[in-house]
């Protein structure tokens, strides 16, 4: 970032007041330096495409840094469970929004399609809404998956709280003696 200002003593108008208040007076400019770096990493194959067999083994040959891909389900600590639940919730919430937008676009496209001969305009719109409603239900299911992922973390905390933060052992009380 660079800030160019005029010196307070360089101008003739400084007698009546400070025109260069806090370094930003007349003639001051603000020019932030912006740099963008893009790095692309591929996994051997043709342009980062999944390798054969990826459908049978999810995550094989897929870039795991994408926000649309879940992390490997390795649960060795409470932090692993939390990060997986958070990633699942984020994935499902983002996907629900994308699918709902897709449903609206599909409905608009089908409403604009040429009508079937002998069909009314209202019936064509109803058919388009019926098709888009199925996609919208898929978006609702993804939103429910996001809620359930958040609930899974809450249930884990509730059910395994003693394992995560064990309580200190209670001291043995000595019997009262005279």
C-alpha positions, 0 to 999 in steps of 0.5 A: 500500500502506498500513500502519497501526501503533500508536505504540511510546509510545502503549501501556501495555504497552511497559515489558516489551518492544517489542510493536511490532517493526519497525512490526508490533505489536499493532493493526497492519494490512496493507492493500495497494491493488490496482487493475486497469486493462483496456483494449480496442482494436478495429481498426475492424470489429465488436468486433475480429473479423477482417475479410473475407479474413483466412483468405487473409491470416493476421494481417489484422485480428487483434489481434497482442498476443494470446498465441495469435497469432504475430508477423509473420514479419519476419526482419531480425536475429538478435533477430527470429529469436529472438523468432519462435522463442520466440513459436512455441514458446510458442504451440505449447506452450500450444496443446498443453496446451489441445488435450490438455485438450480431448481429455480433456473430449471423451473424458469427454463421449463416454463419458457419451453414451447407448449405441447400442442393443445396444451394451456399455458397454465398447465405448462407452468404446472408441469414445470413446477412439478419437475422443479419441485423434485429438485427443490426437495433434494435441496431441502434434503441437503439442508436437513443433512447440514442440520444433522451434521451440526446435530452430530457434533452436538450429540458427540459432545454430549455423549462423549464429554467424559472421554474428551475431558475426563473428570478428576477422580474423587478423593476417598473420604476417611471415616470420622474417628475420635 
